[in-house]
Structures are given as structure tokens and as C-alpha cells.
Amino acid sequence: MAGKVVRSHAIEEAHAHPEMIRSGAFSPAVKAGPFLYVSGCIAGDVSKDMTGQAEEEFEFIKVVLGEAGFELADVVKLQAFLTDTADYPAYSKVRKNYFPDEPPASTAVITKLLVPGALLEIDVVAYREDA
């Protein structure tokens, strides 16, 4: 692999399925040069509404970024996969809380997700020149 997998105890504890990380079946993020590619994440508690799931996912992304020496301000690309267009306003409101001024380039797609009850999956790419 051209990059370095980012794993840590903090990421395992914050992930909905830490056994996937421990087993090596899932890479939470891969650092390649000045870029950090954070894998798609789904909320651990899929009984929450869109606001709750989005907040949980952004908090997990913050943990992964932090463990790799990045922060939300370093995110240059965000992809969101939603299961229902009706949930977009709630997702967008949460996203604005995490990126209040200059949001990253973003894509939102309506699709089915692998985990039953999941309303959202988010992945990001971060860039830091000195990383």
C-alpha cells in the first residue's frame, strides 16, 4: 500500500464496530503524503434521527482526524450518502455546525446503505501541507 493506515485505541473506542479495526478488516483512515483519506463511517446508534446520526459521525471523524494530526479545518472534500432526500435539511444543518465558514467541496448522494437503520454515511479527505 502506498499510504500508512491510521489506527489507535481512541479510534477503536469511538468506532461503532471496534472489532473491525482490531481485526484489520477496516482501515479507519489512510495517510498518503499530505492527504488523509478517512473511510466512510456510520453511526453506532442507528436508532437516532438524522441529526443524532450526523453528529455522531462528525464526532468520529474529528477523532480520526485528530489521531492523525489533522483537524476539521483541513478537510477539503466531504461525501455524504443519505437514504432519504427528506433528511437532507437536518444533515445540512449539522454539517454547517462543523463547517460554519468555509465548507469543503462536498457531494451528497441519495442511496441505500449496508447497515439497516443507517440514514447517513460520511467520508472525508483532508490535506495538510506540513503533515
Secondary structure, DSSP 4 states (H G I P E B T S, - for coil): --SEEE--HHHHHHSS-HHHHHHTS--SEEEETTEEEEEEE--S-TTS-HHHHHHHHHHHHHHHHHHTT--GGGEEEEEEEES-GGGHHHHHHHHHHHSSSSPPEEEEEE---SSTT--EEEEEEEE-TT-
